[in-house]
């Protein structure tokens, strides 16, 4: 849909030295109006109901094997990664469904972070992230998997959100401690971190680095928990034992890309 170009001559925008200030004020007014409408409580309630139902449905499809197509009873996933062959029904699902979910979470993180604490369905979002972010066979688009990491960053308690608000640390700690699949988060993060490198030459290195920025924040927060530290150490030990394998272990590839990012930042700082 083509955007209509505003003809400033037909508006009340003054001419001369105050024109730019008036245009800025006009745009800010429109932004605040849209923000107010999108933060309407009933709209957020209905949006959350739709997106949590979408999360449950997508996770259900992801957990089914390719031989099962008509299973209607939703079974909870007990362990990751999923080892069954992906259900071909997932290939019929348009990507914009997950894009809408990530946009909703990102919006809440920026403009209404306190709503997270009142949601009883946060686990549905976390499960969706854990299932799809680290599984390229079920979500092939690496850009969308990186967007899931950015959306997941919204629940970090030490991140300052719009209006200077921060999430309750006890709320975030409960998610990172008691979610039934959360122990797989370090592996999932490292997997999507590495897979971003496979996005092709069309994506500049700076963009890949921006994709990884929220992952650094999540990994730093994970290091505060003993259970997650142990998972990272297990990945490191496995990489050390299989360092000579034809296919480099996940943790070894992660360290290689981490050093590349560090070199890039050092070069930018020196230049």
N, C-alpha and C positions, 0 to 999 in steps of 0.2 A: 504494500500500500504506500503510495507516494505521500510524503509529508508536504503539507501546504506551506509555502513560503510566506512569512509574515511581511506585509507591506507596511513598513514603519511610517510612511507618509500619512496613512489613514488612521493612525493611533494618536494618543495624546502625548507621545514622546516628544519632548522639546528639541529644538535645534541648537547647534552651537556647543559650547563648552560642557554643558550638563547632559549632553545626549548619551554618552557612555554610562554615566551613573544612572540615568533613567532606565536604560535598557537592562542594566544589571538588576535594578530594583524590580522591573517588570518580570524578569526571569525568576528572581528569588520568590516573588509572590506566587507565581505559577508552581514552583517547586514545593513551597510550603502547603499550598492547597492540595496538591496531589498526595503529599506525604500524610496530611491529615485524613484524607479519604481512605488511603490504604491502611491506616492505623485504626480504623473504626473497629471496635471490639467484636461486633457481630460478624463482620467480614473476615476478621482473623480467625474467629471460632470456626466458621464454615470452611475456610481455606485449610485450616489445620485438620479438620475432619476428612476433607478430600485427600490431602497429601498423605496422611497417616494410613488411610485405606489403600492408597496407591502403593505405599511402601510395603504393606503386608502382601498385597497382590504380587508385586514384582519379586519379592523375596520368595514367595510361594512358587512362582514359576521358575525361579533360579534353582530351587532345591529339588525340583522334579527332574528325573532322568529323561533321556530322549525317548525311552520306551513307554513312559507314562504320560498320557495327554489329558485324561479325563478325570483326574483326581480332584475332588472338590473340597475335601477336608484339609484345612491348613495345618501342616505339621511344623513344629518349631525346629529350627536348625540347632543341633547340639554341638557341632564341631566344624571348624574351618581348617584348611580350605576344602571346598566341595570337590570330591573326587569323581563324581559321576559325570557322564557326558552331558553337555548343556542341552536343555530342552529346546527343540527347534522353534517352539512357540515364541521364545524370546526374540527371535529374528523378525517377528512381525510387529514388535512393539516400537513405536517411534521414539527417537531419542529425546524429543521435547518433553516427554513425561518426566524424565529424570532432571532435565534442565529446569523445569518448573519447580521441582522440589528443591534443587540447589539454590535457585533464585529466591525462593521463599525463606529458606534458612539464612541466606546471606542478608536478606532484607531485615529479618528479625535481629540478626547480629549487629546491624548498623543502626537501626532505628527503634527497636523495641526488645532489647535483650532481656528485660525483666519478664517478658512473656514466657521465656524458656522455663523459668522456675515454677510457673503455674501449669505447665503442660504435663499431663499424665502419660503422654504418648511419646516422650523423647526417645525411649528405647527403640521405637519403630524406626526412627530416623537413623539412630546409631547402627542398628542391624543392617539397614540398607547400605550404609557407607561401608561397613565391614565386609559385606558379601560382594559388592560390586567393585569397590575401589581397587582391590587387589586381585581381581580375576579378569584377565584380558579375554578369556574365552566366553565370558558372559556379558562383558561390556568392552567392546573393542576400541572404542574411541578414547585415546589417551588424554585428549583435551577435557573430555567430560569426566574422566576419572580424576584428573587434577582439580576440576571444579568441585568434586565431592570433598576433596581435602580442604579446599578453601571454605566450603560450607561447614565442615566439621570444626574448623578453627573457631567458629562463633561461640562454642560452648567452653572455651578456655577461660578460666577465672581471672587470669592475670592480664587479659587483653582489654584495653580500654575501648569501649564502644561509643556510639553516637551519644552526645550529651554528657560525656565523661563517665557514663555508667560502667560498672564492672559486674560480672556474673558472680553470684554467691559461690565461694570456694567450696563449701560443703556440698553443694549441689553437683558441681563438676567432679569432685572427688568420689562421690557416690557412683557416678556414671563410669569413671575410669577404674573403679574398684569392683563393683558388683554386677556390671553387665555380663551376662553369661558367655559372651563371645569376645570380650574386650582384650583377653590375653593375646589374641591374634593380631591386635592393632600394630605392634612393631613390624611384623612381617608384611602386613598390608601396606604400611607406609613406605617401607623400603622398596617394595615391589613397584608401586606407582611412581616412586622417585626415580627408579631406574628406567621404567618404561617410557617416561617423558622424553628420554634421549632418542627414542625410536619414532618421534613424530615427524622426522624428515627435515630436509634442508630448508623447507619453506618456513619453518619456525626459527627465528633468530635465537642466538644463545641467550640474549637478554630476556626474551619471552620465556624460555625454558627456566631461567633462573627465577623469574617472577612466579612461575607455576610452583616452584619448589619452596618459595618463601614461607607459606603457611605450614609446610611440612616441618621446617626447622622449628617453628614455634611449638608444634605438637610434640615433636621428639624431645625438645627441651623440657616440656612439662611432664612427659612420660618418665623421664629420668628420675623424677622425685619418688616414684613408686618402685618398691623392691621387686614386685612381680614382673613389671615391665623391664626393669634392668636385667633380670635373669633371662628373659626372652631374648633380649638383644645379645647377651653374652652367649647364649646357646647358638644364635645365628653366627656369631664371630667364631666360636669353637668349630662349628661345622665347616665354615669357610677355611679355617686353618688346616683342617684334616683333609679337605678336598681341593687344596690350592692348585694342584697339578692336573685337575680334571680338564677335559676338552672344553666343557662349558663352565665358565667361571661361576662360582657360587654367588648367591644374591648379595651377601654382605660384602664380598670383595668388589663387586661392581659398584655397590653403593659408596664404598670408601674411595674408589677411583673417581667417581663423579663428584664426590664431596671435595676432593683435592682440586679438581678442575674449577669448581665454584670458588674455592678459596683463592686460587691463582688469579681468577678473573677479578675478584674484589680487590686483591692486592695491586693488580695492574691498573685498575681504575683509580685507586687511591694515589698511586705514584704518578699517574699521568695527569 
